[in-house]
Amino acid sequence: MLERSRLNTSSQSLQPVRLPTEGQQCYPDGTMADFERIVILTGAGLSAESGLSTFRDKDGIWARHRIEDVATPEAFIRDPEAVLAFYNSRRNLNRDVKPNAAHLALARLEAEFPGDVLTVTQNVDPLHEMAGTKKLIHMHGEISNVLCNYCGARRPRDGDITVDQVCEACQRAGGLRPDVVWFGEMPYRMDEIYRALDACDLFISIGTSGNVYPAAGFVAEARSVGARTVELNLEPSEGASMFDEAVHGKATVVVPAYVERLLAGTAQGKVERDL
């Protein structure tokens, strides 16, 4: 795993977190927005209103399946049929989903914002692309792709993955798996993500629990360079106190409202801190 220094936030003077009711627009005091580089982190909560299950809620995926049985390299070695059946089922669920208003709002932000917008998603579904987002990093992979454990080749695949399938690149059977990052594996394109965080002046976290690293540490990385940090979530995340502003409610309500704020120039600018 990448070794990076982490900001010690215990001694920081944290800005007050604003907690409006669902759908209420919270206009902070201060100047008009002057952002140039935005990094957006999205998690399972963004896709929940499109009909896809979250992971850590009481009725989420990990309440019905043991991580050790379906989402680790060791599980694939031990019982590849069970792991592939789990992911084939999830792949089939993805076929009928459609992006919701939150996905569409983020695609609009990318298209209309005069500066740079990078979306980093923990989601393996294709909803950001379907909504029109172009500058996108799937840090946990894409469930619509297959990856060969033997040669590292990856390619799109529509149908189920089976143990006896042969990799088109290396012609070996038994190594094809979903192109998703399992527990114990390194997320994709981390150096690129950290470069973007180090250069951003606004970091927005949407629909994520704040439990899973390294993504849970992105807010500290953004704070360390003085970026404004905003949480848009159904409820406070584990790291809610790290954010300068929080708006809690359904993603399809709070995300379009916040994007409208940004494009109208009413979101507060860069935060000055004593680091």
C-alpha positions in Angstrom: 0.0 0.0 0.0 1.2 3.5 -0.7 3.1 5.1 2.2 2.0 8.7 2.7 2.3 11.1 5.6 -1.1 11.8 7.1 -2.2 15.1 8.7 -2.7 14.9 12.5 -6.0 16.6 12.8 -6.3 16.3 16.6 -4.7 19.7 17.1 -6.5 21.5 14.3 -9.0 24.2 14.9 -12.0 22.8 13.0 -14.5 25.0 11.4 -18.2 24.6 12.6 -20.2 22.1 10.6 -23.5 23.3 9.3 -26.4 20.9 9.6 -29.5 22.1 7.7 -32.5 19.9 7.3 -33.0 17.9 4.2 -33.2 20.0 1.1 -32.5 23.2 2.9 -29.8 25.3 1.2 -27.2 26.4 3.6 -25.6 29.6 2.3 -22.4 30.2 4.3 -21.2 33.7 5.2 -18.3 35.0 3.1 -17.3 35.9 -0.4 -18.5 34.5 -3.7 -16.9 31.3 -4.8 -13.4 31.4 -6.3 -12.7 27.7 -6.8 -10.6 26.5 -9.6 -10.0 22.8 -8.9 -12.7 20.5 -7.4 -12.2 16.9 -6.3 -15.4 15.0 -5.7 -15.5 11.6 -3.8 -18.6 9.5 -4.2 -19.7 6.3 -2.4 -22.5 3.8 -2.4 -25.0 6.3 -0.9 -25.0 8.2 -4.2 -26.3 5.1 -6.1 -28.7 3.9 -3.5 -31.5 6.0 -4.9 -30.9 4.3 -8.3 -31.8 1.0 -6.6 -28.3 -0.3 -5.8 -27.6 -1.5 -2.2 -25.2 0.2 0.0 -22.6 -1.8 1.9 -22.6 -0.9 5.6 -26.2 -0.1 6.4 -28.1 -2.5 8.5 -29.7 -3.9 5.4 -26.6 -3.4 3.2 -24.6 -6.0 1.3 -22.2 -6.7 4.2 -25.1 -7.5 6.4 -26.1 -10.4 4.1 -22.6 -11.6 3.0 -19.4 -12.1 4.9 -16.5 -10.0 3.4 -14.2 -12.9 4.0 -16.3 -15.1 1.8 -16.8 -13.0 -1.3 -14.5 -9.9 -1.3 -10.9 -11.0 -0.7 -8.2 -12.6 -2.9 -8.2 -15.5 -0.4 -11.9 -16.1 -0.9 -11.4 -16.3 -4.7 -8.6 -18.8 -4.2 -10.7 -20.8 -1.7 -14.0 -20.8 -3.5 -14.0 -19.1 -6.9 -17.4 -20.3 -7.8 -19.0 -18.6 -4.8 -17.2 -15.4 -5.4 -18.1 -15.3 -9.1 -21.7 -16.1 -8.3 -21.8 -13.1 -5.9 -20.4 -10.7 -8.5 -22.4 -12.1 -11.4 -25.6 -11.4 -9.3 -24.4 -7.8 -8.7 -23.5 -7.4 -12.4 -27.0 -8.4 -13.4 -28.5 -5.9 -11.0 -26.5 -3.1 -12.8 -28.1 -3.8 -16.1 -31.4 -2.1 -15.4 -30.2 0.8 -13.2 -30.3 4.4 -14.4 -28.4 7.4 -13.0 -30.4 9.6 -10.6 -30.6 13.3 -10.2 -27.4 13.4 -8.1 -25.4 11.7 -10.9 -26.8 14.1 -13.4 -26.1 17.1 -11.3 -22.4 16.1 -11.0 -22.1 15.6 -14.7 -23.6 19.0 -15.2 -21.1 20.5 -12.8 -18.2 19.0 -14.7 -19.7 20.3 -18.0 -20.5 23.8 -16.8 -17.9 24.7 -14.2 -15.1 26.9 -15.6 -12.4 25.2 -13.7 -11.3 21.6 -13.3 -13.6 18.9 -11.8 -12.4 15.4 -11.0 -14.8 12.7 -9.8 -13.3 9.9 -7.8 -15.8 7.1 -7.1 -15.6 4.2 -4.8 -18.6 2.7 -6.7 -18.1 0.0 -9.3 -21.3 0.7 -11.1 -21.5 2.6 -14.5 -23.9 5.3 -13.3 -21.4 8.3 -13.5 -20.6 7.4 -17.1 -24.3 7.0 -18.0 -25.0 10.4 -16.5 -22.3 12.0 -18.7 -19.3 12.4 -16.4 -16.1 12.3 -18.4 -13.2 13.0 -16.0 -13.7 10.0 -13.6 -11.5 7.6 -11.6 -13.0 4.3 -10.5 -10.7 3.8 -7.6 -12.3 0.4 -6.7 -12.6 -0.8 -10.3 -15.6 -1.5 -12.5 -17.9 -4.4 -12.2 -18.6 -4.4 -15.9 -15.0 -5.4 -16.6 -13.1 -8.6 -16.1 -9.5 -8.9 -14.9 -7.2 -11.9 -15.5 -5.3 -12.9 -12.3 -2.6 -14.5 -14.4 -1.6 -11.8 -16.9 -3.4 -8.6 -15.6 -5.4 -8.1 -18.8 -8.7 -6.4 -18.4 -11.6 -5.9 -20.7 -15.4 -5.2 -20.7 -17.7 -8.2 -20.4 -21.5 -8.3 -20.6 -22.2 -11.9 -19.5 -21.4 -13.9 -16.4 -17.9 -14.9 -15.5 -17.3 -18.6 -14.9 -14.3 -20.5 -13.6 -13.6 -22.4 -16.9 -13.5 -19.3 -19.1 -10.3 -18.6 -20.9 -8.5 -15.3 -20.9 -8.3 -13.9 -24.4 -4.9 -12.4 -23.8 -3.0 -15.3 -22.2 -5.2 -18.2 -23.1 -5.3 -19.5 -19.6 -8.4 -20.7 -17.8 -9.4 -20.2 -14.2 -8.0 -16.7 -13.6 -10.8 -14.4 -14.7 -12.4 -12.3 -12.0 -14.4 -9.1 -11.7 -12.2 -6.0 -12.1 -13.0 -4.7 -8.6 -10.6 -4.0 -5.8 -11.0 -6.5 -3.0 -10.2 -6.0 0.7 -6.4 -6.2 1.1 -5.7 -4.9 -2.5 -4.5 -1.5 -3.5 -7.1 0.9 -5.0 -6.4 2.1 -8.5 -4.7 5.3 -9.6 -3.8 6.4 -6.1 -0.9 8.6 -7.1 -3.1 10.5 -9.5 -5.8 10.9 -6.9 -3.4 12.3 -4.3 -1.9 14.7 -6.9 -5.4 16.0 -7.5 -6.2 16.3 -3.8 -2.9 18.2 -3.2 -3.9 20.7 -5.9 -7.6 21.1 -5.1 -9.3 24.1 -3.5 -12.7 22.4 -2.9 -13.2 18.8 -1.8 -16.7 17.3 -1.8 -17.6 13.9 -0.3 -20.9 12.4 -1.2 -22.7 9.3 0.0 -19.8 7.6 1.8 -19.6 6.2 5.3 -16.1 7.5 6.0 -15.1 4.0 7.3 -12.9 2.7 4.5 -9.4 3.9 3.9 -7.6 5.3 2.0 -10.7 7.1 0.8 -11.7 8.1 4.4 -8.4 10.0 4.6 -9.0 12.2 1.6 -10.7 14.9 3.6 -7.5 15.3 5.7 -5.4 15.5 2.6 -7.6 18.2 1.2 -7.6 20.1 4.5 -3.8 20.0 4.6 -3.6 22.2 1.5 -6.3 24.6 2.7 -9.1 23.3 0.5 -12.7 23.9 1.6 -14.2 20.5 2.6 -17.9 19.7 2.2 -19.9 16.6 3.1 -23.2 15.8 1.3 -24.6 12.7 2.9 -27.7 11.0 4.1 -26.4 11.2 7.6 -23.1 12.3 9.3 -20.2 10.1 8.3 -17.6 8.8 10.7 -15.4 11.8 9.7 -18.1 14.5 9.7 -16.2 16.7 12.1 -13.4 17.1 9.5 -15.6 19.0 7.1 -16.1 22.8 7.0 -19.7 22.3 5.9 -22.1 19.4 5.9 -25.6 19.1 4.3 -27.4 15.9 5.2 -30.4 14.5 3.3 -31.2 12.4 0.2 -28.5 12.6 -2.5 -31.1 13.4 -5.1 -32.1 16.5 -3.1 -28.9 17.9 -1.6 -26.4 17.2 -4.5 -28.4 19.1 -7.2 -29.0 22.0 -4.7 -25.3 22.2 -3.9 -24.3 22.1 -7.6 -26.7 24.9 -8.3 -25.0 26.9 -5.5 -21.6 26.3 -7.0 -22.6 27.2 -10.5 -24.4 30.3 -9.2 -21.2 31.3 -7.3 -22.6 31.3 -3.8 -20.4 28.7 -2.2 -17.7 30.0 0.2 -14.1 30.1 -1.1 -10.8 28.8 0.2 -10.4 28.3 3.9 -7.4 29.7 5.8 -6.1 27.5 8.6 -3.1 27.4 10.9 -1.6 24.0 10.0 
